[in-house]
Amino acid sequence: MAEEFYTLLSKARELYLQEVIMDGKRYDRYVEDLVNSHRYIDCDKAGCQNCHEMNIHIVKGLLIDCADLVKPLFTSDSFSFDECMELKRMYDTSGSLPITDKQRVEEPINDSPLSLGCNFSREQMAGIVSCANTYHLFCVSTCIEDMEALFACKEGFRIRVNNLRHVAILFDALLENSLIQSRWQAVLDKGRFLLSKDGERSVSATSLSSALSAVRKNRTSVAAGIRRAVERLKE
């Protein structure tokens, strides 16, 4: 099932680059045509048909509900199996984004202010600052004002990341403890709040996803320490 899902999403990426980026096709029509042109498979076994139907359902859900995550990944230089599985994991664990008849698929993110959906107390914010400085997450020693600006998605705020994997762990741990919303990667990407260590480019949702996937395969004492620090925020 995973291999077929990766094949389908790779095809979706290929068609997106050709039809939407190169040919200017409307995004919603691209999604409809993709799903309809891959509806059936050349196999009569019920198990295969069920797996294919499930994969098509997930691909459609990703393209519609998570377009803000999918588009940067589709336009990156490569698209690996691990990145595909991480995208599916995010889709499986994230809350659904309802689409009404009046909403347009090609505009998945509206013009409302960016938000991480958090409301930290002064004590919790101090805990986040302590964690950031203890594990040197950013290139500067952070203060409460810095973290308040970051988590409030203050327009124009930028901070250079010292270790992207460790920063990804921080946000992932906050999500696991229900302290921020599931779309944090897309929000940080769109707001360009995080900068690379050299300060020359903003950190993309794809980079955050890849960093998180990598660190999950290689658990370290630092990662465990960050997660413990976040867990203490709820005490």
C-alpha positions as CSV (number, residue, x, y, z in Angstrom):
1,M,0.0,0.0,0.0
2,A,2.8,2.4,0.9
3,E,4.6,1.8,-2.4
4,E,1.5,2.4,-4.5
5,F,0.8,5.6,-2.4
6,Y,4.3,6.9,-3.2
7,T,3.8,6.1,-6.9
8,L,0.5,7.9,-7.0
9,L,1.8,11.0,-5.2
10,S,4.9,11.0,-7.4
11,K,2.6,11.0,-10.4
12,A,0.6,13.8,-8.8
13,R,3.8,15.8,-8.4
14,E,4.8,15.2,-12.1
15,L,1.4,16.4,-13.3
16,Y,1.4,19.4,-11.0
17,L,4.7,20.6,-12.3
18,Q,3.6,20.1,-15.9
19,E,-0.1,21.1,-15.8
20,V,-0.3,23.7,-13.1
21,I,3.2,25.2,-13.1
22,M,4.1,24.9,-16.8
23,D,0.7,25.0,-18.5
24,G,-1.3,27.2,-16.0
25,K,-4.1,24.7,-15.4
26,R,-6.4,25.6,-12.5
27,Y,-5.4,23.8,-9.3
28,D,-8.9,22.5,-8.6
29,R,-9.3,21.1,-12.1
30,Y,-5.9,19.5,-11.9
31,V,-7.0,17.7,-8.7
32,E,-10.3,16.5,-10.2
33,D,-8.6,15.2,-13.4
34,L,-5.9,13.5,-11.4
35,V,-8.3,11.6,-9.2
36,N,-10.6,10.7,-12.1
37,S,-7.8,9.5,-14.3
38,H,-6.5,7.2,-11.6
39,R,-9.8,5.8,-10.3
40,Y,-9.4,2.3,-11.5
41,I,-6.7,-0.3,-11.5
42,D,-6.1,-3.4,-13.7
43,C,-6.8,-5.9,-10.9
44,D,-10.0,-7.7,-9.9
45,K,-8.9,-8.6,-6.4
46,A,-11.0,-6.8,-3.8
47,G,-8.0,-6.3,-1.5
48,C,-6.1,-4.5,-4.2
49,Q,-9.0,-2.4,-5.2
50,N,-9.7,-1.4,-1.6
51,C,-6.1,-0.4,-1.1
52,H,-6.1,1.6,-4.3
53,E,-9.3,3.4,-3.4
54,M,-7.9,4.3,0.0
55,N,-4.7,5.6,-1.5
56,I,-6.7,7.8,-4.0
57,H,-8.8,9.1,-1.1
58,I,-5.6,10.1,0.9
59,V,-4.0,11.7,-2.2
60,K,-7.1,13.7,-2.8
61,G,-7.3,14.8,0.8
62,L,-3.7,15.9,0.8
63,L,-4.1,17.9,-2.4
64,I,-7.2,19.7,-1.1
65,D,-6.8,20.0,2.7
66,C,-3.0,20.2,2.8
67,A,-2.2,22.1,-0.4
68,D,0.0,24.5,1.6
69,L,2.3,21.6,2.5
70,V,2.1,19.7,-0.7
71,K,2.9,22.5,-3.1
72,P,6.4,23.3,-1.6
73,L,7.2,19.6,-1.5
74,F,6.2,19.2,-5.2
75,T,8.3,22.1,-6.3
76,S,11.4,21.0,-4.4
77,D,14.3,19.4,-6.2
78,S,13.6,15.9,-5.0
79,F,10.7,13.9,-3.6
80,S,11.7,10.9,-1.6
81,F,9.7,7.9,-0.2
82,D,10.5,9.1,3.4
83,E,9.1,12.6,2.6
84,C,6.0,11.0,1.1
85,M,5.5,8.9,4.3
86,E,6.0,11.9,6.5
87,L,3.4,13.8,4.6
88,K,1.0,10.9,5.0
89,R,1.7,10.8,8.7
90,M,1.0,14.5,9.1
91,Y,-2.3,14.0,7.2
92,D,-3.3,11.0,9.4
93,T,-2.6,12.8,12.6
94,S,-3.8,16.3,11.7
95,G,-7.3,17.6,12.2
96,S,-9.3,17.8,9.0
97,L,-9.8,21.1,7.3
98,P,-13.4,21.4,6.2
99,I,-14.1,22.5,2.6
100,T,-17.5,24.0,1.9
101,D,-19.1,24.5,-1.5
102,K,-18.2,28.2,-1.4
103,Q,-14.5,27.6,-0.8
104,R,-12.2,27.3,-3.8
105,V,-9.7,24.4,-3.8
106,E,-7.0,26.5,-5.5
107,E,-7.0,28.9,-2.5
108,P,-6.4,26.6,0.5
109,I,-5.0,29.3,2.7
110,N,-7.1,32.5,3.2
111,D,-5.8,36.0,4.0
112,S,-6.4,35.7,7.7
113,P,-3.5,36.4,10.0
114,L,-1.1,33.5,10.5
115,S,-1.4,31.7,13.8
116,L,0.1,28.7,15.5
117,G,-3.1,28.4,17.6
118,C,-1.2,28.8,21.0
119,N,-1.8,30.8,24.1
120,F,1.1,30.3,26.4
121,S,1.3,31.7,29.9
122,R,4.3,33.8,31.0
123,E,5.7,30.7,32.9
124,Q,5.3,28.5,29.8
125,M,7.0,31.0,27.6
126,A,9.9,31.2,30.1
127,G,10.1,27.4,29.9
128,I,10.3,27.6,26.1
129,V,13.0,30.2,26.3
130,S,15.0,28.1,28.7
131,C,14.7,25.1,26.4
132,A,15.8,27.1,23.4
133,N,18.9,28.5,25.2
134,T,19.8,25.2,26.9
135,Y,19.9,23.3,23.6
136,H,21.1,26.2,21.5
137,L,18.2,26.0,19.1
138,F,18.8,29.4,17.6
139,C,21.9,31.4,16.6
140,V,21.3,34.0,19.3
141,S,20.4,33.7,23.0
142,T,16.7,34.1,23.0
143,C,14.5,36.1,25.4
144,I,10.8,35.9,26.2
145,E,10.1,38.8,23.8
146,D,11.7,36.8,20.9
147,M,9.7,33.7,21.6
148,E,6.5,35.7,22.1
149,A,7.1,37.3,18.7
150,L,7.7,33.9,17.1
151,F,4.7,32.1,18.5
152,A,2.5,35.1,17.9
153,C,3.6,35.0,14.3
154,K,4.5,38.7,14.4
155,E,4.9,40.0,10.9
156,G,8.4,40.8,10.0
157,F,10.0,38.7,12.8
158,R,12.9,36.6,11.8
159,I,15.2,34.3,13.8
160,R,18.2,32.3,12.6
161,V,18.1,28.5,13.3
162,N,21.2,27.0,14.8
163,N,20.0,23.3,14.5
164,L,17.0,22.7,12.3
165,R,16.4,19.2,13.6
166,H,16.2,20.3,17.2
167,V,13.9,23.2,16.3
168,A,11.7,20.7,14.5
169,I,11.6,18.5,17.6
170,L,10.5,21.5,19.7
171,F,7.5,22.2,17.5
172,D,6.7,18.6,17.1
173,A,6.7,18.1,20.9
174,L,4.5,21.1,21.3
175,L,2.0,19.6,18.8
176,E,2.1,16.2,20.6
177,N,1.2,18.0,23.8
178,S,-1.6,19.9,22.1
179,L,0.0,23.2,22.7
180,I,0.1,24.3,19.0
181,Q,-1.9,23.5,15.9
182,S,-1.0,20.8,13.4
183,R,-0.2,23.1,10.6
184,W,2.8,24.7,12.3
185,Q,5.2,23.8,9.4
186,A,3.0,25.6,6.8
187,V,2.6,28.6,9.1
188,L,6.3,28.9,9.7
189,D,7.0,28.5,6.0
190,K,4.4,31.1,4.9
191,G,5.5,33.6,7.5
192,R,9.2,33.1,6.8
193,F,9.8,33.4,10.5
194,L,12.8,30.9,10.6
195,L,16.0,31.6,8.7
196,S,18.8,29.3,7.8
197,K,21.9,29.4,10.0
198,D,23.7,31.7,7.5
199,G,20.6,33.9,7.3
200,E,20.4,33.7,3.5
201,R,17.1,31.9,3.1
202,S,13.9,31.1,5.0
203,V,13.3,27.6,6.3
204,S,10.6,25.8,4.2
205,A,7.9,23.4,5.4
206,T,9.7,20.7,3.3
207,S,12.9,21.3,5.2
208,L,11.1,21.1,8.5
209,S,9.4,17.9,7.5
210,S,12.7,16.4,6.3
211,A,14.5,17.4,9.5
212,L,11.8,15.9,11.7
213,S,11.8,12.7,9.7
214,A,15.5,12.4,10.0
215,V,15.6,13.0,13.7
216,R,13.0,10.4,14.4
217,K,15.2,7.8,12.8
218,N,18.1,8.8,15.0
219,R,16.9,9.5,18.5
220,T,19.4,11.5,20.7
221,S,19.7,12.6,24.3
222,V,19.1,16.2,23.1
223,A,15.9,15.2,21.4
224,A,14.7,13.5,24.6
225,G,15.7,16.5,26.7
226,I,13.7,18.9,24.5
227,R,10.6,16.6,24.6
228,R,10.9,16.4,28.4
229,A,11.2,20.2,28.6
230,V,8.0,20.6,26.6
231,E,6.1,18.0,28.7
232,R,6.9,20.1,31.8
233,L,5.1,23.0,30.3
234,K,1.8,21.3,31.0
235,E,2.6,20.8,34.7
